[in-house]
Amino acid sequence: MKRYTKADLEEIVYAQLENLNALHDLLSIMKHQNELLEKANMKLRDEITDFKQKMYPKLSGRKSKLSE
């Protein structure tokens, strides 16, 4: 069984800390990208809704005539 010196353990801990910091940075970037995607999706959803309303305007009173 290998025995680690204090310097070896410190090196391992600092390497792990660097990896954790890198993961934190990546998670922050992904969170920001998700927020941007959500905003873009909401904008597209609104644009599609507006487009559908322009292409297929609601016909008022037509249902009541059909049901009579």
N, C-alpha and C positions, 0 to 999 in steps of 0.2 A: 504494500500500500504506500502510495506516494505521500510524502509529507509536504505541505505547502508552507512557505514562509509568509510572514506578514506582507511583504512586498508582492508576492504572488497573489495573495488574496485581494490586496488593494487593486492590483491590475485587473483582476477578474471583475471586481465590483465596479470599477470605473468603466470597463467595457460594457457591462450590463446597463449602467446609467446612460452611457452614450446611446445604446440601442433603445432604451426606453424613451429618451428624448427624441430620437429619430421617429419612433412610432407615434409619439405625441404630435410631432409636426405633421406626419402623414395623416393622422386622424383629423387634425385641424383643417388641413387642405380638403380632405374628403367631405367634411361637414360643410365647408364653404361651397364646394362644388354641388352638393345636394341642395343647398339653399338656392343657388343659382338655377339649378334644374327645376325646382319647385316653382320659382317665379316664372321661368320660361313656359312651363306646362300650364300655369294659370293664365298666362297671357295668350297662349295658343288656344286654350279652351274658350276664353272669351271671344277671340277672333273667329273661331269656328262657329260659336253660337250666333254671333252677329251675322256671319256669312249665311248660315242656314236660315236665319230670320229674313234676310234680304231675298234669298232664293225662293223660300217657301213661306210667304206671308200667311199669317193666320187668317182664315176666312171666318168672319163673324156672322152668326146667324145661320150658317149652312147646316149645322147639326140639327137645329130646331126644325128646319124645314124637312129634313130627311126623316125625322122621327114622327112627324105628323101623319 
